[in-house]
Amino acid sequence: MIATISRALTVPEIRRKLAFVGVILALYRLGAYIPVPGVNVDAISSVDDNFSGANILGFLNLFAGGGLQRMAIFALGIMPYITASIILQLMTVVVPTLEKLQKEGEVGQQKITQYTRYLTVGLSAGQSVGYVFMFRSFSSQAGTSVVGDLTFSKIFMMVITLVAGTTLLMWMGELITQRGIGNGISLLIFASIVSGLPGGISAWWTNPDQVFVVMMPFIALAVITGIVFIQEGQRRIPVQYAKRVIGRRMTGGGSTSLPLRVNMAGVIPVIFAASMSWRGLMGMCSLGLFRTVLAKSVSFSAVSWSTPAFSLRMFIS
């Protein structure tokens, strides 16, 4: 395997593609540290606890590569595009027009891709509004201002910036697919998840609980083994073909098997459920948005949500 990779790296075209992918991923990681205009950078560190632990915000922050925690221009990550893609795939089953486009081959697929981009912009706008008001509620709870006093112009500027960031990520993913090594969206998600690995290793190594430090590698190994076992596990259903008589000869009668995986859906349902949690954010900030447009400010009572109740709201909204 190492020899194969070494031979591949000697090909100039492959080196150019890998360099191109590296530049795109570096720009993506840089954008995860550039804050949205109107954000108080000094107060961002006061809300770190809301994105730690096994809560929904920590999960969303993981797929955003830490950009959500910093309220960066790439805070939404690529999740709106994934959500739009899944929604369009589901709609092709129930909407005859989309089903017809899907059967038209490459031309129809290009139109569906364009519809996916439009839907991505709409989902990004709705999710951006929710995140803006979410950080407004965090500033009230922490006692320091993260986004300051909200006005219509300030909300508009922040939402446009976040939507533009997601659109730029969508374009970067397509560039990796076309000019790089393929699977651009998957590589962006991979970069987001891996970016949190150094912090996780540091937190594990500096943990005062020595039992946890010793047991964590074995627990991680057991979890990874279980994931691989479930993901790759399959049951083969035998399929027997009937024999046929053609002229004076008997043909057919072969046998094969139909593989059924244990986890056929993969992680798509988890990603879809997490990315749709912006509906809870919109439900939380609906009253605050109305007051902001009219009074140019949001009172603490409009967004008085504790973290557990806020997380529950995301699931039941």
Phi and psi restraints in degrees (value plus and minus 20) as a CYANA .aco file:
   2 ILE   PHI     -83.2   -43.2
   2 ILE   PSI     -58.5   -18.5
   3 ALA   PHI     -85.3   -45.3
   3 ALA   PSI     -58.4   -18.4
   4 THR   PHI     -83.8   -43.8
   4 THR   PSI     -62.7   -22.7
   5 ILE   PHI     -85.1   -45.1
   5 ILE   PSI     -59.9   -19.9
   6 SER   PHI     -83.5   -43.5
   6 SER   PSI     -61.6   -21.6
   7 ARG   PHI     -86.6   -46.6
   7 ARG   PSI     -56.4   -16.4
   8 ALA   PHI     -85.9   -45.9
   8 ALA   PSI     -55.3   -15.3
   9 LEU   PHI     -91.5   -51.5
   9 LEU   PSI     -34.8     5.2
  10 THR   PHI     -99.3   -59.3
  10 THR   PSI     -31.6     8.4
  11 VAL   PHI    -101.9   -61.9
  11 VAL   PSI     102.5   142.5
  12 PRO   PHI     -79.3   -39.3
  12 PRO   PSI     -58.7   -18.7
  13 GLU   PHI     -83.9   -43.9
  13 GLU   PSI     -61.1   -21.1
  14 ILE   PHI     -86.2   -46.2
  14 ILE   PSI     -59.4   -19.4
  15 ARG   PHI     -83.4   -43.4
  15 ARG   PSI     -59.5   -19.5
  16 ARG   PHI     -84.9   -44.9
  16 ARG   PSI     -60.8   -20.8
  17 LYS   PHI     -85.8   -45.8
  17 LYS   PSI     -62.2   -22.2
  18 LEU   PHI     -85.2   -45.2
  18 LEU   PSI     -58.4   -18.4
  19 ALA   PHI     -85.1   -45.1
  19 ALA   PSI     -59.4   -19.4
  20 PHE   PHI     -83.2   -43.2
  20 PHE   PSI     -64.2   -24.2
  21 VAL   PHI     -83.1   -43.1
  21 VAL   PSI     -60.6   -20.6
  22 GLY   PHI     -81.8   -41.8
  22 GLY   PSI     -59.8   -19.8
  23 VAL   PHI     -86.0   -46.0
  23 VAL   PSI     -63.4   -23.4
  24 ILE   PHI     -82.5   -42.5
  24 ILE   PSI     -64.8   -24.8
  25 LEU   PHI     -86.2   -46.2
  25 LEU   PSI     -55.3   -15.3
  26 ALA   PHI     -85.4   -45.4
  26 ALA   PSI     -60.7   -20.7
  27 LEU   PHI     -84.4   -44.4
  27 LEU   PSI     -56.7   -16.7
  28 TYR   PHI     -83.7   -43.7
  28 TYR   PSI     -64.6   -24.6
  29 ARG   PHI     -88.0   -48.0
  29 ARG   PSI     -52.3   -12.3
  30 LEU   PHI     -85.5   -45.5
  30 LEU   PSI     -61.6   -21.6
  31 GLY   PHI     -86.1   -46.1
  31 GLY   PSI     -42.9    -2.9
  32 ALA   PHI     -93.9   -53.9
  32 ALA   PSI     -26.2    13.8
  33 TYR   PHI    -134.3   -94.3
  33 TYR   PSI     -21.9    18.1
  34 ILE   PHI    -113.0   -73.0
  34 ILE   PSI      94.3   134.3
  35 PRO   PHI     -92.6   -52.6
  35 PRO   PSI     136.5   176.5
  36 VAL   PHI     -90.1   -50.1
  36 VAL   PSI     122.7   162.7
  37 PRO   PHI     -77.6   -37.6
  37 PRO   PSI     115.9   155.9
  38 GLY   PHI      78.2   118.2
  38 GLY   PSI     -21.1    18.9
  39 VAL   PHI    -116.0   -76.0
  39 VAL   PSI     115.6   155.6
  40 ASN   PHI    -101.7   -61.7
  40 ASN   PSI      84.4   124.4
  41 VAL   PHI     -83.9   -43.9
  41 VAL   PSI     -55.5   -15.5
  42 ASP   PHI     -87.1   -47.1
  42 ASP   PSI     -45.3    -5.3
  43 ALA   PHI    -113.2   -73.2
  43 ALA   PSI     -26.1    13.9
  44 ILE   PHI     -82.8   -42.8
  44 ILE   PSI     -58.7   -18.7
  45 SER   PHI     -84.0   -44.0
  45 SER   PSI     -38.8     1.2
  46 SER   PHI     -96.2   -56.2
  46 SER   PSI     -30.8     9.2
  47 VAL   PHI    -132.0   -92.0
  47 VAL   PSI      -5.4    34.6
  48 ASP   PHI     -82.7   -42.7
  48 ASP   PSI     -53.1   -13.1
  49 ASP   PHI     -84.0   -44.0
  49 ASP   PSI     -44.6    -4.6
  50 ASN   PHI     -91.1   -51.1
  50 ASN   PSI     -38.6     1.4
  51 PHE   PHI    -130.0   -90.0
  51 PHE   PSI      -8.2    31.8
  52 SER   PHI    -125.4   -85.4
  52 SER   PSI     134.6   174.6
  53 GLY   PHI      71.1   111.1
  53 GLY   PSI    -198.1  -158.1
  54 ALA   PHI    -113.8   -73.8
  54 ALA   PSI      36.9    76.9
  55 ASN   PHI    -129.5   -89.5
  55 ASN   PSI     156.4   196.4
  56 ILE   PHI     -87.2   -47.2
  56 ILE   PSI     -54.4   -14.4
  57 LEU   PHI     -88.1   -48.1
  57 LEU   PSI     -58.4   -18.4
  58 GLY   PHI     -83.7   -43.7
  58 GLY   PSI     -55.8   -15.8
  59 PHE   PHI     -87.9   -47.9
  59 PHE   PSI     -64.4   -24.4
  60 LEU   PHI     -85.3   -45.3
  60 LEU   PSI     -58.1   -18.1
  61 ASN   PHI     -85.8   -45.8
  61 ASN   PSI     -51.8   -11.8
  62 LEU   PHI     -82.7   -42.7
  62 LEU   PSI     -65.4   -25.4
  63 PHE   PHI     -94.8   -54.8
  63 PHE   PSI     -36.3     3.7
  64 ALA   PHI    -112.4   -72.4
  64 ALA   PSI     -16.1    23.9
  65 GLY   PHI      46.4    86.4
  65 GLY   PSI       8.7    48.7
  66 GLY   PHI      63.6   103.6
  66 GLY   PSI     -21.6    18.4
  67 GLY   PHI     -89.5   -49.5
  67 GLY   PSI     -51.4   -11.4
  68 LEU   PHI     -87.1   -47.1
  68 LEU   PSI     -60.1   -20.1
  69 GLN   PHI     -82.1   -42.1
  69 GLN   PSI     -51.9   -11.9
  70 ARG   PHI    -115.4   -75.4
  70 ARG   PSI     -21.7    18.3
  71 MET   PHI      32.0    72.0
  71 MET   PSI      31.3    71.3
  72 ALA   PHI    -106.9   -66.9
  72 ALA   PSI     154.9   194.9
  73 ILE   PHI     -88.0   -48.0
  73 ILE   PSI     -41.0    -1.0
  74 PHE   PHI    -124.1   -84.1
  74 PHE   PSI      12.1    52.1
  75 ALA   PHI     -84.3   -44.3
  75 ALA   PSI     -51.3   -11.3
  76 LEU   PHI     -97.7   -57.7
  76 LEU   PSI     -40.7    -0.7
  77 GLY   PHI      46.2    86.2
  77 GLY   PSI    -173.1  -133.1
  78 ILE   PHI    -121.5   -81.5
  78 ILE   PSI     -13.8    26.2
  79 MET   PHI     -81.3   -41.3
  79 MET   PSI     -59.8   -19.8
  80 PRO   PHI     -78.9   -38.9
  80 PRO   PSI     -55.9   -15.9
  81 TYR   PHI     -88.1   -48.1
  81 TYR   PSI     -60.6   -20.6
  82 ILE   PHI     -84.2   -44.2
  82 ILE   PSI     -62.3   -22.3
  83 THR   PHI     -81.6   -41.6
  83 THR   PSI     -65.0   -25.0
  84 ALA   PHI     -82.3   -42.3
  84 ALA   PSI     -59.3   -19.3
  85 SER   PHI     -83.7   -43.7
  85 SER   PSI     -63.1   -23.1
  86 ILE   PHI     -86.1   -46.1
  86 ILE   PSI     -61.7   -21.7
  87 ILE   PHI     -81.8   -41.8
  87 ILE   PSI     -63.9   -23.9
  88 LEU   PHI     -85.3   -45.3
  88 LEU   PSI     -57.3   -17.3
  89 GLN   PHI     -84.8   -44.8
  89 GLN   PSI     -59.2   -19.2
  90 LEU   PHI     -89.7   -49.7
  90 LEU   PSI     -55.5   -15.5
  91 MET   PHI     -92.0   -52.0
  91 MET   PSI     -44.5    -4.5
  92 THR   PHI     -85.0   -45.0
  92 THR   PSI     -39.1     0.9
  93 VAL   PHI    -102.2   -62.2
  93 VAL   PSI     -51.7   -11.7
  94 VAL   PHI    -128.6   -88.6
  94 VAL   PSI     -37.7     2.3
  95 VAL   PHI    -123.6   -83.6
  95 VAL   PSI      95.6   135.6
  96 PRO   PHI     -79.8   -39.8
  96 PRO   PSI     -57.1   -17.1
  97 THR   PHI     -82.6   -42.6
  97 THR   PSI     -65.5   -25.5
  98 LEU   PHI     -88.1   -48.1
  98 LEU   PSI     -55.9   -15.9
  99 GLU   PHI     -83.5   -43.5
  99 GLU   PSI     -58.0   -18.0
 100 LYS   PHI     -86.8   -46.8
 100 LYS   PSI     -60.8   -20.8
 101 LEU   PHI     -82.7   -42.7
 101 LEU   PSI     -58.4   -18.4
 102 GLN   PHI     -84.1   -44.1
 102 GLN   PSI     -50.3   -10.3
 103 LYS   PHI    -105.9   -65.9
 103 LYS   PSI     -24.2    15.8
 104 GLU   PHI    -105.7   -65.7
 104 GLU   PSI     -16.9    23.1
 105 GLY   PHI      63.7   103.7
 105 GLY   PSI    -160.2  -120.2
 106 GLU   PHI     -86.7   -46.7
 106 GLU   PSI     -57.9   -17.9
 107 VAL   PHI     -83.7   -43.7
 107 VAL   PSI     -65.6   -25.6
 108 GLY   PHI     -85.2   -45.2
 108 GLY   PSI     -56.9   -16.9
 109 GLN   PHI     -86.2   -46.2
 109 GLN   PSI     -54.4   -14.4
 110 GLN   PHI     -84.9   -44.9
 110 GLN   PSI     -58.5   -18.5
 111 LYS   PHI     -87.5   -47.5
 111 LYS   PSI     -60.6   -20.6
 112 ILE   PHI     -84.0   -44.0
 112 ILE   PSI     -59.2   -19.2
 113 THR   PHI     -81.6   -41.6
 113 THR   PSI     -58.7   -18.7
 114 GLN   PHI     -86.5   -46.5
 114 GLN   PSI     -60.6   -20.6
 115 TYR   PHI     -82.5   -42.5
 115 TYR   PSI     -56.5   -16.5
 116 THR   PHI     -82.8   -42.8
 116 THR   PSI     -58.9   -18.9
 117 ARG   PHI     -84.9   -44.9
 117 ARG   PSI     -63.4   -23.4
 118 TYR   PHI     -82.0   -42.0
 118 TYR   PSI     -63.7   -23.7
 119 LEU   PHI     -85.9   -45.9
 119 LEU   PSI     -53.7   -13.7
 120 THR   PHI     -81.3   -41.3
 120 THR   PSI     -61.8   -21.8
 121 VAL   PHI     -83.5   -43.5
 121 VAL   PSI     -62.6   -22.6
 122 GLY   PHI     -84.1   -44.1
 122 GLY   PSI     -64.8   -24.8
 123 LEU   PHI     -84.8   -44.8
 123 LEU   PSI     -57.8   -17.8
 124 SER   PHI     -84.2   -44.2
 124 SER   PSI     -59.6   -19.6
 125 ALA   PHI     -83.3   -43.3
 125 ALA   PSI     -66.5   -26.5
 126 GLY   PHI     -83.9   -43.9
 126 GLY   PSI     -61.6   -21.6
 127 GLN   PHI     -89.0   -49.0
 127 GLN   PSI     -54.0   -14.0
 128 SER   PHI     -84.7   -44.7
 128 SER   PSI     -62.9   -22.9
 129 VAL   PHI     -80.0   -40.0
 129 VAL   PSI     -62.8   -22.8
 130 GLY   PHI     -81.7   -41.7
 130 GLY   PSI     -61.8   -21.8
 131 TYR   PHI     -87.1   -47.1
 131 TYR   PSI     -57.9   -17.9
 132 VAL   PHI     -80.3   -40.3
 132 VAL   PSI     -65.8   -25.8
 133 PHE   PHI     -93.9   -53.9
 133 PHE   PSI     -47.4    -7.4
 134 MET   PHI     -83.9   -43.9
 134 MET   PSI     -65.1   -25.1
 135 PHE   PHI     -89.3   -49.3
 135 PHE   PSI     -47.6    -7.6
 136 ARG   PHI     -85.3   -45.3
 136 ARG   PSI     -59.4   -19.4
 137 SER   PHI     -88.7   -48.7
 137 SER   PSI     -56.1   -16.1
 138 PHE   PHI     -84.0   -44.0
 138 PHE   PSI     -58.3   -18.3
 139 SER   PHI     -84.6   -44.6
 139 SER   PSI     -55.8   -15.8
 140 SER   PHI     -90.5   -50.5
 140 SER   PSI     -57.9   -17.9
 141 GLN   PHI     -93.4   -53.4
 141 GLN   PSI     -56.7   -16.7
 142 ALA   PHI    -101.9   -61.9
 142 ALA   PSI     -36.0     4.0
 143 GLY   PHI      67.6   107.6
 143 GLY   PSI     -25.3    14.7
 144 THR   PHI    -141.8  -101.8
 144 THR   PSI     132.5   172.5
 145 SER   PHI    -107.9   -67.9
 145 SER   PSI     108.4   148.4
 146 VAL   PHI    -119.1   -79.1
 146 VAL   PSI     -66.1   -26.1
 147 VAL   PHI    -131.3   -91.3
 147 VAL   PSI     -23.5    16.5
 148 GLY   PHI      53.5    93.5
 148 GLY   PSI    -184.7  -144.7
 149 ASP   PHI     -94.2   -54.2
 149 ASP   PSI     106.8   146.8
 150 LEU   PHI    -106.8   -66.8
 150 LEU   PSI     110.8   150.8
 151 THR   PHI    -144.2  -104.2
 151 THR   PSI     148.0   188.0
 152 PHE   PHI     -81.7   -41.7
 152 PHE   PSI     -63.0   -23.0
 153 SER   PHI     -85.5   -45.5
 153 SER   PSI     -57.4   -17.4
 154 LYS   PHI     -89.5   -49.5
 154 LYS   PSI     -61.8   -21.8
 155 ILE   PHI     -81.5   -41.5
 155 ILE   PSI     -64.1   -24.1
 156 PHE   PHI     -80.7   -40.7
 156 PHE   PSI     -64.2   -24.2
 157 MET   PHI     -83.4   -43.4
 157 MET   PSI     -62.6   -22.6
 158 MET   PHI     -89.7   -49.7
 158 MET   PSI     -59.7   -19.7
 159 VAL   PHI     -85.9   -45.9
 159 VAL   PSI     -64.0   -24.0
 160 ILE   PHI     -81.1   -41.1
 160 ILE   PSI     -59.9   -19.9
 161 THR   PHI     -84.2   -44.2
 161 THR   PSI     -64.5   -24.5
 162 LEU   PHI     -86.5   -46.5
 162 LEU   PSI     -60.8   -20.8
 163 VAL   PHI     -84.8   -44.8
 163 VAL   PSI     -61.7   -21.7
 164 ALA   PHI     -82.8   -42.8
 164 ALA   PSI     -56.8   -16.8
 165 GLY   PHI     -83.8   -43.8
 165 GLY   PSI     -63.1   -23.1
 166 THR   PHI     -85.9   -45.9
 166 THR   PSI     -60.9   -20.9
 167 THR   PHI     -82.0   -42.0
 167 THR   PSI     -59.9   -19.9
 168 LEU   PHI     -84.7   -44.7
 168 LEU   PSI     -60.4   -20.4
 169 LEU   PHI     -83.6   -43.6
 169 LEU   PSI     -60.0   -20.0
 170 MET   PHI     -80.3   -40.3
 170 MET   PSI     -62.8   -22.8
 171 TRP   PHI     -86.5   -46.5
 171 TRP   PSI     -60.8   -20.8
 172 MET   PHI     -83.2   -43.2
 172 MET   PSI     -59.7   -19.7
 173 GLY   PHI     -83.3   -43.3
 173 GLY   PSI     -59.5   -19.5
 174 GLU   PHI     -88.5   -48.5
 174 GLU   PSI     -54.4   -14.4
 175 LEU   PHI     -83.8   -43.8
 175 LEU   PSI     -62.0   -22.0
 176 ILE   PHI     -83.2   -43.2
 176 ILE   PSI     -59.1   -19.1
 177 THR   PHI     -86.0   -46.0
 177 THR   PSI     -61.1   -21.1
 178 GLN   PHI    -102.9   -62.9
 178 GLN   PSI     -62.6   -22.6
 179 ARG   PHI    -130.5   -90.5
 179 ARG   PSI     -30.5     9.5
 180 GLY   PHI    -122.1   -82.1
 180 GLY   PSI    -153.8  -113.8
 181 ILE   PHI    -123.9   -83.9
 181 ILE   PSI      -9.1    30.9
 182 GLY   PHI      68.5   108.5
 182 GLY   PSI     150.6   190.6
 183 ASN   PHI      33.3    73.3
 183 ASN   PSI      31.4    71.4
 184 GLY   PHI     -82.3   -42.3
 184 GLY   PSI     -63.7   -23.7
 185 ILE   PHI     -83.8   -43.8
 185 ILE   PSI     -61.6   -21.6
 186 SER   PHI     -84.3   -44.3
 186 SER   PSI     -57.1   -17.1
 187 LEU   PHI     -87.5   -47.5
 187 LEU   PSI     -56.2   -16.2
 188 LEU   PHI     -85.6   -45.6
 188 LEU   PSI     -61.0   -21.0
 189 ILE   PHI     -84.8   -44.8
 189 ILE   PSI     -62.0   -22.0
 190 PHE   PHI     -80.7   -40.7
 190 PHE   PSI     -63.2   -23.2
 191 ALA   PHI     -84.0   -44.0
 191 ALA   PSI     -56.2   -16.2
 192 SER   PHI     -84.5   -44.5
 192 SER   PSI     -65.0   -25.0
 193 ILE   PHI     -90.1   -50.1
 193 ILE   PSI     -63.3   -23.3
 194 VAL   PHI     -86.6   -46.6
 194 VAL   PSI     -47.7    -7.7
 195 SER   PHI     -82.3   -42.3
 195 SER   PSI     -44.6    -4.6
 196 GLY   PHI    -108.0   -68.0
 196 GLY   PSI     -22.0    18.0
 197 LEU   PHI     -87.2   -47.2
 197 LEU   PSI     -64.2   -24.2
 198 PRO   PHI     -80.0   -40.0
 198 PRO   PSI     -61.3   -21.3
 199 GLY   PHI     -84.4   -44.4
 199 GLY   PSI     -58.0   -18.0
 200 GLY   PHI     -85.6   -45.6
 200 GLY   PSI     -61.6   -21.6
 201 ILE   PHI     -85.1   -45.1
 201 ILE   PSI     -60.1   -20.1
 202 SER   PHI     -84.5   -44.5
 202 SER   PSI     -61.7   -21.7
 203 ALA   PHI     -85.4   -45.4
 203 ALA   PSI     -56.3   -16.3
 204 TRP   PHI     -88.0   -48.0
 204 TRP   PSI     -63.5   -23.5
 205 TRP   PHI     -90.6   -50.6
 205 TRP   PSI     -52.6   -12.6
 206 THR   PHI    -113.5   -73.5
 206 THR   PSI     -13.4    26.6
 207 ASN   PHI     -87.5   -47.5
 207 ASN   PSI     112.1   152.1
 208 PRO   PHI     -90.8   -50.8
 208 PRO   PSI     -38.1     1.9
 209 ASP   PHI    -100.2   -60.2
 209 ASP   PSI      86.2   126.2
 210 GLN   PHI     -87.9   -47.9
 210 GLN   PSI     -52.2   -12.2
 211 VAL   PHI     -83.0   -43.0
 211 VAL   PSI     -61.9   -21.9
 212 PHE   PHI     -83.8   -43.8
 212 PHE   PSI     -61.7   -21.7
 213 VAL   PHI     -82.5   -42.5
 213 VAL   PSI     -59.2   -19.2
 214 VAL   PHI     -95.7   -55.7
 214 VAL   PSI     -60.9   -20.9
 215 MET   PHI    -101.6   -61.6
 215 MET   PSI     -42.7    -2.7
 216 MET   PHI     -78.4   -38.4
 216 MET   PSI     -64.4   -24.4
 217 PRO   PHI     -79.4   -39.4
 217 PRO   PSI     -58.7   -18.7
 218 PHE   PHI     -89.3   -49.3
 218 PHE   PSI     -58.7   -18.7
 219 ILE   PHI     -84.7   -44.7
 219 ILE   PSI     -63.4   -23.4
 220 ALA   PHI     -82.7   -42.7
 220 ALA   PSI     -61.3   -21.3
 221 LEU   PHI     -83.9   -43.9
 221 LEU   PSI     -61.3   -21.3
 222 ALA   PHI     -85.2   -45.2
 222 ALA   PSI     -60.5   -20.5
 223 VAL   PHI     -85.5   -45.5
 223 VAL   PSI     -64.8   -24.8
 224 ILE   PHI     -82.9   -42.9
 224 ILE   PSI     -61.2   -21.2
 225 THR   PHI     -81.7   -41.7
 225 THR   PSI     -63.5   -23.5
 226 GLY   PHI     -83.5   -43.5
 226 GLY   PSI     -59.5   -19.5
 227 ILE   PHI     -84.1   -44.1
 227 ILE   PSI     -65.5   -25.5
 228 VAL   PHI     -83.5   -43.5
 228 VAL   PSI     -60.4   -20.4
 229 PHE   PHI     -82.7   -42.7
 229 PHE   PSI     -64.2   -24.2
 230 ILE   PHI     -91.8   -51.8
 230 ILE   PSI     -60.8   -20.8
 231 GLN   PHI     -88.5   -48.5
 231 GLN   PSI     -60.2   -20.2
 232 GLU   PHI    -112.5   -72.5
 232 GLU   PSI     -31.4     8.6
 233 GLY   PHI     -87.6   -47.6
 233 GLY   PSI     121.2   161.2
 234 GLN   PHI    -173.2  -133.2
 234 GLN   PSI     136.3   176.3
 235 ARG   PHI    -137.0   -97.0
 235 ARG   PSI     108.2   148.2
 236 ARG   PHI    -113.0   -73.0
 236 ARG   PSI      96.9   136.9
 237 ILE   PHI    -111.3   -71.3
 237 ILE   PSI      97.6   137.6
 238 PRO   PHI     -87.6   -47.6
 238 PRO   PSI     117.5   157.5
 239 VAL   PHI    -143.7  -103.7
 239 VAL   PSI     103.1   143.1
 240 GLN   PHI    -130.8   -90.8
 240 GLN   PSI     103.8   143.8
 241 TYR   PHI    -108.4   -68.4
 241 TYR   PSI     118.6   158.6
 242 ALA   PHI     -93.4   -53.4
 242 ALA   PSI     130.1   170.1
 243 LYS   PHI    -100.0   -60.0
 243 LYS   PSI     126.2   166.2
 244 ARG   PHI    -146.8  -106.8
 244 ARG   PSI     127.7   167.7
 245 VAL   PHI    -124.4   -84.4
 245 VAL   PSI      95.9   135.9
 246 ILE   PHI    -136.5   -96.5
 246 ILE   PSI      88.7   128.7
 247 GLY   PHI      48.0    88.0
 247 GLY   PSI    -139.7   -99.7
 248 ARG   PHI    -126.4   -86.4
 248 ARG   PSI     -11.7    28.3
 249 ARG   PHI    -132.8   -92.8
 249 ARG   PSI     128.0   168.0
 250 MET   PHI    -127.4   -87.4
 250 MET   PSI     102.1   142.1
 251 THR   PHI    -141.0  -101.0
 251 THR   PSI     151.2   191.2
 252 GLY   PHI      61.9   101.9
 252 GLY   PSI    -173.9  -133.9
 253 GLY   PHI      61.3   101.3
 253 GLY   PSI      -7.1    32.9
 254 GLY   PHI     -97.1   -57.1
 254 GLY   PSI     152.3   192.3
 255 SER   PHI    -154.8  -114.8
 255 SER   PSI     127.3   167.3
 256 THR   PHI    -167.3  -127.3
 256 THR   PSI    -188.7  -148.7
 257 SER   PHI    -159.4  -119.4
 257 SER   PSI     130.8   170.8
 258 LEU   PHI    -128.5   -88.5
 258 LEU   PSI      89.2   129.2
 259 PRO   PHI     -97.7   -57.7
 259 PRO   PSI     108.3   148.3
 260 LEU   PHI    -138.1   -98.1
 260 LEU   PSI      95.8   135.8
 261 ARG   PHI     -96.2   -56.2
 261 ARG   PSI     132.7   172.7
 262 VAL   PHI     -87.0   -47.0
 262 VAL   PSI     -63.6   -23.6
 263 ASN   PHI    -138.2   -98.2
 263 ASN   PSI      64.5   104.5
 264 MET   PHI     -95.9   -55.9
 264 MET   PSI     -47.6    -7.6
 265 ALA   PHI    -101.5   -61.5
 265 ALA   PSI     -38.9     1.1
 266 GLY   PHI      48.2    88.2
 266 GLY   PSI    -160.8  -120.8
 267 VAL   PHI    -118.4   -78.4
 267 VAL   PSI     -14.4    25.6
 268 ILE   PHI     -79.3   -39.3
 268 ILE   PSI     -65.3   -25.3
 269 PRO   PHI     -80.7   -40.7
 269 PRO   PSI     -57.6   -17.6
 270 VAL   PHI     -86.3   -46.3
 270 VAL   PSI     -65.0   -25.0
 271 ILE   PHI     -83.9   -43.9
 271 ILE   PSI     -62.0   -22.0
 272 PHE   PHI     -85.0   -45.0
 272 PHE   PSI     -63.5   -23.5
 273 ALA   PHI     -84.5   -44.5
 273 ALA   PSI     -60.5   -20.5
 274 ALA   PHI     -88.2   -48.2
 274 ALA   PSI     -60.8   -20.8
 275 SER   PHI     -91.4   -51.4
 275 SER   PSI     -43.0    -3.0
 276 MET   PHI    -105.3   -65.3
 276 MET   PSI     -19.3    20.7
 277 SER   PHI     -90.4   -50.4
 277 SER   PSI     -26.7    13.3
 278 TRP   PHI     -85.0   -45.0
 278 TRP   PSI     -37.2     2.8
 279 ARG   PHI     -82.7   -42.7
 279 ARG   PSI     -55.5   -15.5
 280 GLY   PHI     -86.1   -46.1
 280 GLY   PSI     -57.2   -17.2
 281 LEU   PHI     -84.5   -44.5
 281 LEU   PSI     -59.6   -19.6
 282 MET   PHI     -87.0   -47.0
 282 MET   PSI     -58.4   -18.4
 283 GLY   PHI     -85.6   -45.6
 283 GLY   PSI     -54.6   -14.6
 284 MET   PHI     -88.3   -48.3
 284 MET   PSI     -57.3   -17.3
 285 CYS   PHI    -121.3   -81.3
 285 CYS   PSI     -14.2    25.8
 286 SER   PHI     -80.7   -40.7
 286 SER   PSI     -66.1   -26.1
 287 LEU   PHI     -87.8   -47.8
 287 LEU   PSI     -59.8   -19.8
 288 GLY   PHI     -84.5   -44.5
 288 GLY   PSI     -57.0   -17.0
 289 LEU   PHI     -83.6   -43.6
 289 LEU   PSI     -62.2   -22.2
 290 PHE   PHI     -81.5   -41.5
 290 PHE   PSI     -63.1   -23.1
 291 ARG   PHI     -89.3   -49.3
 291 ARG   PSI     -54.1   -14.1
 292 THR   PHI     -86.3   -46.3
 292 THR   PSI     -65.4   -25.4
 293 VAL   PHI     -81.9   -41.9
 293 VAL   PSI     -55.6   -15.6
 294 LEU   PHI    -106.3   -66.3
 294 LEU   PSI     -64.4   -24.4
 295 ALA   PHI    -127.1   -87.1
 295 ALA   PSI     -21.9    18.1
 296 LYS   PHI      45.7    85.7
 296 LYS   PSI      -4.5    35.5
 297 SER   PHI    -176.2  -136.2
 297 SER   PSI     144.1   184.1
 298 VAL   PHI    -145.8  -105.8
 298 VAL   PSI     107.4   147.4
 299 SER   PHI    -103.8   -63.8
 299 SER   PSI     138.1   178.1
 300 PHE   PHI     -83.9   -43.9
 300 PHE   PSI     -50.2   -10.2
 301 SER   PHI     -87.3   -47.3
 301 SER   PSI     -43.3    -3.3
 302 ALA   PHI     -93.4   -53.4
 302 ALA   PSI     -43.7    -3.7
 303 VAL   PHI    -151.0  -111.0
 303 VAL   PSI      16.2    56.2
 304 SER   PHI    -101.9   -61.9
 304 SER   PSI      67.8   107.8
 305 TRP   PHI    -147.3  -107.3
 305 TRP   PSI     113.1   153.1
 306 SER   PHI    -105.2   -65.2
 306 SER   PSI     141.7   181.7
 307 THR   PHI     -81.9   -41.9
 307 THR   PSI     -65.6   -25.6
 308 PRO   PHI     -82.3   -42.3
 308 PRO   PSI     -64.7   -24.7
 309 ALA   PHI     -85.7   -45.7
 309 ALA   PSI     -55.8   -15.8
 310 PHE   PHI     -84.0   -44.0
 310 PHE   PSI     -62.2   -22.2
 311 SER   PHI     -85.7   -45.7
 311 SER   PSI     -60.3   -20.3
 312 LEU   PHI     -84.6   -44.6
 312 LEU   PSI     -57.3   -17.3
 313 ARG   PHI     -80.8   -40.8
 313 ARG   PSI     -54.5   -14.5
 314 MET   PHI     -83.4   -43.4
 314 MET   PSI     -54.5   -14.5
 315 PHE   PHI    -103.6   -63.6
 315 PHE   PSI     -51.2   -11.2
 316 ILE   PHI    -118.9   -78.9
 316 ILE   PSI     -25.8    14.2
